[in-house]
Amino acid sequence: MRRFFLNAAFVALLVGVVGFSAPLRAETGQVSVVFTKGGFIVGAGGGEGVLTFKGRRYPFTVSGMSIGFTIGASTTKLVGRALNLNSLAAFQGNYSAIGAGGAVAAGAGGVQLQNANGVILQLSGPKVGAEVSAAVGGVTVRFK
């Protein structure tokens, strides 16, 4: 019985070490994207961007939709970080967010998105146009 508890303690320790070491291997990339959005109630938009990861640049497209309170149109130039990048392939996919923001003539926008691979995009930047939104939305990111 004592041997069982020692083996169980060793397995628990091993699982703990592996569990804590995985995030240490994840890396951070730099992201810049220009996104244009417009709509009334349902908003839609798209744009292009570049991920800089491990010294290389990877162009990508982004498209998305939001449902909620959205009126007007805007263009946002966002820059920020891609966190938890275990691989380049993990960057692609569907990202979701719940956010609110707005701009009249010019303002600032910011968003935090996460995909199913655990990659988190933290982006912010100037917004130009006349758009106010409080919507649930998501975007799809694909490499060119």
C-alpha positions, 0 to 999 in steps of 0.5 A: 500500500505504501508503494502505491502512495509513493508511485501515486505521489511520483506520478502527481509530481511528474504531471505537475512538472509537465503541466507547469512547463508547457506554458514556458515553451509558448512564445509571443509574436508581434501582430499588426492588422488593418481591419475595416468594419461596418454595419447596422445591428449585424457588423461585418468586416475584414482586413490584412495583417502581419505576424512577426514570429521568430524573426520572420514575417507571415502575412495573413487575412482576417474576416469577421462578424459581430451581432449586437449593437453596431451602427456605422463604419470604421477602420482600425489599425491595430498592433499588439501581441499574439500570446501562447504561440506553441507553433505557427499553425496555432495562430490560424483559426477562429477567434472570439471576443466579447467587446465594446468600443466606439469612434466618432471621427477618430478614436481608439480601439482595443480588443482581446481575442482567443482561439481554440488553440489557446492563442490570445491576441491583445490588440489596440490602435487608432480607429477612424470613422463613425461607428459605435458597437457593443457586440459579441463577435469573432474573426477568422485568421488565415495565412495568405 
